[in-house]
Amino acid sequence: MTKFADIFFQDYVYQQEPDGSYRFDSTKSDFALRNKNECIDTIFNVLGQIYSNIITNYKLRLTKINCDIMALDQALEKYSRDVYGELRLKARVNHLHGISSAAKKNLLKYSDYGIKIDSTAPYIHRKASVLFYWLSILKPFSIDLPKDITPATKKQLGPALEFHNEYISYILIMAALHPFGMEIRIHDKFELFKDFLYELHFRCLSRSSLEFFLHTYIERSMESN
Amino acid sequence: MGDIYKREVDLMDENLFPPSSEYRRKVNPKECISSTVVKRNVSDEDIIAAVSKKMANSLGAVLND
């Protein structure tokens, strides 16, 4: 079973070594693929338990997260392409045999290709912003409301109901940052938190605006100091 | 050239603002946290417990009966 800590801020599609380099599959001379099903199962397990704990704290039910697996898979694939595109190119070019180092150097002129994240080792807030972006664009998470839900319960659910996909995405990224001793502090200010989820929900935030914003709000967590 | 152009101050002018000038220095630059992050070996249970605790009040104030 894949550990949650091994899924995020790594390439979701291809296997990487602990140092971040790519693992090649000798049978097809390309990157070895990751077991995506295991990754998705682990994400559901962790997300479901965190959401359930939060909701139970408010003495509410509705602990089940609905997810469009295809949309989540696409979001994680597109996130990996944006963040690891340059690293993938570098690994593939360096793996080529029978090509001179000058030719390889020419192939690795990254700025010629218009890659979104022009770095082989982007800052963690850049990675988080791209993940937020694709989760808000493709919206994999949804909520099924029972018919007998009361207005009081709706009010209590607040942003978890109004902007369910964005709220779950926020939890997901909080969990992804935890192994790095980092956290997002937007939810500390409730009004700001709601505004942030609103902007994400209506797709008002681009990758670059999220980068600028998250740079301020992603901090080292207290327990990691 | 018009008057407006002549009055412009070139912030990159080495004579007006040498490299040591405070106009070129960032005052109290924020520590670049993201470049030094180190991944820890954390179990799924630890992640669930820690994030559940951090997000405990994320739906607003807890309403007690």
Chai-1 contact restraints between the chains, C-beta under 6 A:
chainA,res_idxA,chainB,res_idxB,connection_type,confidence,min_distance_angstrom,max_distance_angstrom,comment,restraint_id
A,F4,B,D44,contact,1.0,0.0,6.0,A-B,restraint_1
A,F4,B,I47,contact,1.0,0.0,6.0,A-B,restraint_2
A,A5,B,V42,contact,1.0,0.0,6.0,A-B,restraint_3
A,V46,B,D44,contact,1.0,0.0,6.0,A-B,restraint_4
A,V46,B,I48,contact,1.0,0.0,6.0,A-B,restraint_5
A,Q49,B,I48,contact,1.0,0.0,6.0,A-B,restraint_6
A,I50,B,I48,contact,1.0,0.0,6.0,A-B,restraint_7
A,I50,B,V51,contact,1.0,0.0,6.0,A-B,restraint_8
A,I50,B,S52,contact,1.0,0.0,6.0,A-B,restraint_9
A,N53,B,S52,contact,1.0,0.0,6.0,A-B,restraint_10
A,I54,B,M55,contact,1.0,0.0,6.0,A-B,restraint_11
A,N57,B,A56,contact,1.0,0.0,6.0,A-B,restraint_12
A,Y58,B,L59,contact,1.0,0.0,6.0,A-B,restraint_13
A,Y123,B,S34,contact,1.0,0.0,6.0,A-B,restraint_14
A,I124,B,S34,contact,1.0,0.0,6.0,A-B,restraint_15
A,I124,B,V37,contact,1.0,0.0,6.0,A-B,restraint_16
A,H125,B,S34,contact,1.0,0.0,6.0,A-B,restraint_17
A,G158,B,L59,contact,1.0,0.0,6.0,A-B,restraint_18
A,G158,B,G60,contact,1.0,0.0,6.0,A-B,restraint_19
A,A160,B,L59,contact,1.0,0.0,6.0,A-B,restraint_20
A,M174,B,V51,contact,1.0,0.0,6.0,A-B,restraint_21
A,A175,B,I47,contact,1.0,0.0,6.0,A-B,restraint_22
A,A175,B,V51,contact,1.0,0.0,6.0,A-B,restraint_23
A,H178,B,I47,contact,1.0,0.0,6.0,A-B,restraint_24
A,H178,B,A50,contact,1.0,0.0,6.0,A-B,restraint_25
A,P179,B,K39,contact,1.0,0.0,6.0,A-B,restraint_26
A,P179,B,R40,contact,1.0,0.0,6.0,A-B,restraint_27
A,P179,B,V42,contact,1.0,0.0,6.0,A-B,restraint_28
A,F180,B,V37,contact,1.0,0.0,6.0,A-B,restraint_29
A,F180,B,K39,contact,1.0,0.0,6.0,A-B,restraint_30
A,H187,B,S58,contact,1.0,0.0,6.0,A-B,restraint_31
A,F190,B,G60,contact,1.0,0.0,6.0,A-B,restraint_32
